């Protein structure tokens, strides 16, 4: 909308069904979002109105809540769902704290989607060949791009902790500073948008798919979680002697109880499971462990004040609002019901059947359909609408025949 209209507080409305629009652009049947498909009001978050530093002409972006015209948050809004989870913590005198680690690939433009992605040509005239993981000079060929990324982050008020080259070819990771979950979800969303916009200016393509390259590690969005007492500001996962508390155990127990049911929320696309089917550092399980990256729930080595639970299941393609909401909601469920976790697993291990997770989008959606816990925590309207939208996407995928099928199966008798 125009700046004048925004400053005059002109209300911006949006059809309710847009919140269930699938990634190909279509919509599930109207019964999932109200047969009238009435409007929602988009209410700008005052602290999330940003002048876009990469734009040549003056433009701004406002992150909005999607509210019903009666004033309450829409059940279909993932940002609204996260706010509701935070409010449930606050009702118990608690405040969750999170940080996200986001991985992404930087590629040359890919005009033909039947061809694999390729790393860009660097300033030295060569393409990276995959030998630059964790190198201090690994992103020198992309220095102009990253320099503008850093400047734009500063202009948007996005504090960064560490930035590094990851294991994949032209793959990178950023760690955002821990803080309020809603703020971190907003920052993660803004950062992904920033990456793609700045990349276009530099003739590059940033890809946040979970698994864009074969035979290469995928991209995750790990979520680090702790909980503090609002009155004291202390981490409730550690007691006065620095030992783990019952609440810490119950939080892990809740995470384990919800991971299989919520897999479709953490891994929302067909491609998400390409990442998870190669389990090293992309664990498709609900096991927990102290500092073991093969476990879906990892307790990083830290001082007691920083004791936290890292959910390693979500991919870079996950909706940050929904993934954080689902993870925190599961943890709170464990606290409320005093759920006990399994035994911690160390070293090499076999995943017990009761801690294995769905390994395809179809299986994950079927599990979500049967989940009473998901309906209890997110409401029937949201869960059924989400399943309807994702089922459309899965059907669209099955409507195409892949090159692998033509190459391998055509000659079969």
Secondary structure, 3 states (H helix, E strand, C coil): CCHHHHHCCCCEEEEHHHHHCCCCCCCCCHHHCCCCCCEEEEEEEEEEEEECCCCCCCCEEEEEEEEECCCCECCCCHHHHHHHHHHHHHCCCEEEEEEEEEEEEEEECCCCCCCCCCECECCCCCECCCCCCCCCCCCHHHHHHHHHHHHHHHHHCCCEEEEEECCCCCEEEEEECCEEHHHHHHHHHHHHHHHHHHHHHCCEEEECCCCCCCCCCCCEEEEEEEEEECCCCCECCECCCCCECHHHHHHHHHHHHHHCCCHHHHCCCCCHHHHHCCCCCCCCECCEEECCCCCCEEECCCCHHHCCEEECCCECCCCHHHHHHHHHHHHHHHHHHCCCCCCCCCCCCCCCHHHECCCCHHHHHHHHHCCHHHHHHHCHHHHHHHHHHHHHHHHHHHCCCCHHHHHHHCCCC
